[in-house]
C-alpha cells in the first residue's frame, strides 16, 4: 500500500521518511483513495495499477498483456555463476524462452555484456510490451525478439534444410501452474494472461518440450536454467534420470533448476544420483 501511495503522489520510491508528516491536498487524497480502492475491491495487481514492476533495481513496463515479472531466475543472474559451471566470459549467446515482458532477456543482456540475446514469446501482445522494455534499456542492437512457439522461430533455412541456432545459456520461466493450482488461483492472479500461467494437468506440458528439444539448441558446454515453481516435485518424478541442480534463491523452496547439455542428450548415461544443491 505504501508503494501505491508513493506512486500515486509521484514520490521517490526509495525515500519515504521526509514525507511522512506531509498533508495532502483534496485532489491528491482522491487519487490515492481511488488507486487503493481498485487494489482492494477489484484485486488488481499493483503492477497493473502502476504500469511498472521491479526485479531488483531494474524497472519494467507492465500491463495486462503480460504476466507480472517475479522470476527467481533474475536473482540467479545477479550471483556468481562459476559454482554452477557457467563461465561468464564464455557466454556469447543467450536464449530466453517465454520471455513475456522481456525482463529476463534484459537482465541477461545487462549481466553478459558481450553476449547477444534472443527472446521468444508466443503472444504478440506480450511481445509488444517486451519491445518497449528492450527499447527503454537501449538494447535493440543486442536483444532480438521472436514471435512464435518455443524454439520454432529460431530455425534458419539453409538450402534444402534448416539449421538451429545454438546457445551457451538458455533461460526459461515457462507456464508451469498445474490444473488444480489454476483452479485455486487467488483473485490477483486471475487478472494475468492465462496462457502465461497454465502448464497443463501436471504443469509440465511446455516443460517436456523445452527439455526434449534443448540439446539441439545448446552449444557444447551449454546450460539450461529453468524455473518450475510448485511443479518441482512433478518434474523430478517425470524425469528421474536427470541430475537436476536446484539453485537456492529467496524462495521458500528452490524452484530454479540447472542442467548441462550433456545431461540432456538422449545418449548420455543417466546419473546415479542428484547433484548437491548449489549455494
Secondary structure, DSSP 8 states (H G I E B T S, - for coil): -HHHHHHHHT--TT--GGGTT----HHHHHHHHHHHHHHHHS---HHHHHTEEEETTEEEE--TTS-----THHHHTTS--GGGT--GGG--EEEEES-TTTHHHHHHHHHSTT-EEEEEES-HHHHHHHHHHHHHTT-TTTEEEEESSTTGGGEEEETTEEEE--EEEEEE----B-HHHHHT--GGGGGS-GGGTB--SSS-HHHHHHHHHHHHHEEEEEEEEEE-GGGHHHHHHHTTTS--EEE--SSSS--EEEEEHHHHSTTS---SS----B-
